[in-house]
């Protein structure tokens, strides 16, 4: 995983963090996401999503549905201020868990060593 650095990151104070997004009801992992700036997670931008190909196939009014419990989590729309494709999240449907990147890269490294 590599941080994206662009105008949107700069507009939000050059602060980014990776999160795993999970369904609040059943705990199913939805995606990994780079959140720029501080504050609550109100929407997720398509260009910041990783590890979920279904969400990358963006359409306006596309529903985000938990694959495990079938709960409706959000809807696709174009964020009007920036004209960026995003998913607006419904209140209290997602849990964000910070990803420790040092631990993540260590696990990737160890899995590569074990393959050899």
N, C-alpha and C positions, 0 to 999 in steps of 0.2 A: 504494500500500500504506500502510495506516495501522495503527499499533500499537493493539492492544486493551488497555485498562487496566481491570482489574476485580479482584475479590477474589483470584483465582488468581495474578495478577501480583504483587499485594501480598504474598501468602504466600510468594512466591519471591524476595523482596528487591527488588521494583520494577525488576528488570533484565530486558530483553527484547532479542532479536536476531532478524533474519530470516535464514533459510537456504534455499538450494535443496537439495532432497533428490534424490540420484541413486542408481541401482542400482550397487552396488559391482562387479558382474560385467561389465556392458556400458557403464555410464556414462549410461544413459538417464535423463532428468529425470523424476522422479515427481511432485513438487509443490513449492510454496513454502510455508514453514512459519514461524510465529512461535514461537520457543522462549523460555519464561520461565525465568529462573534459570540458574545455572551447572551444569555437570555433563554427564554422558553423555546421549545421546538414547536412552532406553529405550522410550518410547511417544510417539505423536503424538496429540494431542487434536483431535477433529473441528472444534471451534470455532476452532482456530488454523491450520487448513489454508486456503490460498488457491491458486487456479489449478489445481484438479483437481476437477471436478464429480463424477467417479466416486467419489472418496473421501468426498465430502460426503454421499452417499447411504448413510448408515451402517446396518449390520446387525450384530448379534452373530454372531461366527464368519465374517464376510465376509473373504475372503482378499485381501491386497494382492499383486498379481502384476505383475511388470515387463512392460510392454506390448511390449518389444523381445525379451528373452531368455526370457520366461515363468518366471523364477525366483520362488519364493514368498518374499516379504519380511516378511510379518506377518499378524496376524489381528485382527479386530475384537472388542472386549469392553467391558464397562462397568467402568471403574476403580473398585474398591470403596470407596476412601477418600473420594472426592469424588462418586461416582455420576455420572461424566461419561463419555460415549462416547469411546472412544479406540481406537487400533490399537497392539497390542504388537508391537514389531519384533524379528525374529530377529537374533541376534548376527552382526555383520560382514556385513550385507546392504545397509546404507545408508551412503552418504557424504554428509555435510552440508558445504555450501560457503557461507560467509557472503556475504551480499549487501551490497554497498556502496550504501547508499541514495542518496547524493549522485550517484553515477554513474547509478543507475537513474532518478532523476527527471530528470537531464540528458538521457538517451536518450529518455524519454517526451516531454519538452519539445521536443527537436529533431525528433522524428517528427511532432509536432503542427504545427510551423512548416513542415515540408516539405509537408504536406497542403494548406496554403493557397496 
